[in-house]
């Protein structure tokens, strides 16, 4: 049994289907938001939007007990909490890290949609959180 079928067995079909749809939309939106966080004048709004996306993904994945997505969203939310205190723009290392997160979310989305037996391995570059989130 794959990941998606396991969720369908555990939860109402519409709830799982809505999660996958919204997760896909939020993941798709992330790339432009991340890239535009490199512009000082757009930094605050884009970091807030990324934080909102991370929080929504974390909440929904938590409800459905989808641990890999929950843990990644929680990590993202935690780092973005720190980034919210900065003036910006995002450093190149931070942008690269955020894009790696987005790519991992896309792999997880594909795993769900394709009813993979298990989630893809975590990209090891995600473990190395940039120490400098803001361009100096």
Rosetta blueprint (number, residue, H / E / L):
1 X L
2 X L
3 X H
4 X H
5 X H
6 X H
7 X H
8 X H
9 X H
10 X H
11 X L
12 X L
13 X H
14 X H
15 X H
16 X H
17 X H
18 X H
19 X H
20 X H
21 X H
22 X H
23 X H
24 X H
25 X H
26 X H
27 X H
28 X H
29 X H
30 X H
31 X H
32 X H
33 X H
34 X H
35 X H
36 X H
37 X L
38 X L
39 X L
40 X H
41 X H
42 X H
43 X H
44 X H
45 X H
46 X H
47 X H
48 X H
49 X H
50 X H
51 X H
52 X H
53 X H
54 X H
55 X H
56 X H
57 X H
58 X H
59 X H
60 X H
61 X H
62 X H
63 X H
64 X L
65 X L
66 X L
67 X H
68 X H
69 X H
70 X H
71 X H
72 X H
73 X H
74 X H
75 X H
76 X H
77 X H
78 X H
79 X H
80 X H
81 X H
82 X H
83 X H
84 X L
85 X L
86 X L
87 X L
88 X L
89 X L
90 X E
91 X L
92 X H
93 X H
94 X H
95 X H
96 X H
97 X H
98 X H
99 X H
100 X H
101 X H
102 X H
103 X H
104 X H
105 X H
106 X H
107 X H
108 X H
109 X H
110 X H
111 X H
112 X H
113 X H
114 X L
115 X L
116 X L
117 X L
118 X L
119 X L
120 X L
121 X L
122 X L
123 X L
124 X H
125 X H
126 X H
127 X H
128 X L
129 X L
130 X L
131 X L
132 X L
133 X L
134 X E
135 X L
136 X L
